Amino acid sequence: MARIYQKRKRLLDLVDPKLPNNCRKQALEILDLAMECISDSHDLRPTMSNVVNKLTETENPVKEMIR
């Protein structure tokens, strides 16, 4: 289902509209990363170290869970 939303450039529709705008932006960043992780092409998928770096380089709720 997420791939359909991605193809239509509508991933933000998967995020709870009740979230504050800054949280919705962060959720969209995490969704974009998740979509990279499930890419059909191995070459397009990030390594786990890249995933961790992306999750910790910006301010987001996941950052606190990882540390």
C-alpha positions in Angstrom: 0.0 0.0 0.0 2.8 2.4 0.9 4.3 2.0 -2.6 1.1 3.1 -4.2 1.1 6.2 -2.1 4.8 6.8 -2.9 4.2 6.5 -6.7 1.4 9.0 -6.4 3.7 11.3 -4.3 1.1 11.0 -1.4 3.2 9.4 1.4 2.1 12.2 3.7 -1.4 10.8 3.5 -0.1 7.8 5.6 0.8 10.2 8.5 -1.8 11.0 11.1 -3.2 14.5 10.2 -3.6 15.3 14.0 0.2 15.3 14.5 1.8 18.8 14.7 3.4 19.9 11.4 7.0 19.4 12.6 6.1 15.8 13.6 4.5 15.2 10.3 7.6 16.4 8.5 9.7 14.0 10.6 7.3 11.1 10.0 7.6 11.8 6.3 11.4 11.7 6.4 11.2 8.3 8.2 8.7 7.0 5.7 11.0 8.1 2.8 13.8 6.2 4.5 11.6 3.2 5.0 10.7 3.2 1.3 14.4 3.2 0.4 14.8 0.2 2.7 12.2 -1.9 0.9 13.4 -1.0 -2.6 13.2 -3.8 -5.1 16.8 -2.9 -6.2 19.5 -4.0 -3.8 21.6 -1.1 -5.1 19.1 1.5 -4.0 18.7 0.2 -0.4 20.7 1.9 2.2 23.1 0.0 4.5 22.1 -0.4 8.1 24.8 2.1 9.1 23.4 4.6 6.7 19.9 4.0 8.1 21.2 4.6 11.7 23.1 7.8 10.5 20.0 9.2 8.8 17.8 8.5 11.9 20.3 10.1 14.3 21.5 13.1 12.2 18.2 15.0 12.4 15.9 15.8 15.3 13.3 13.1 15.5 11.6 10.9 18.1 13.5 7.8 16.9 16.8 9.4 17.7 16.1 9.2 21.5 15.2 5.5 21.2 18.4 4.6 19.4 20.7 6.2 21.9 
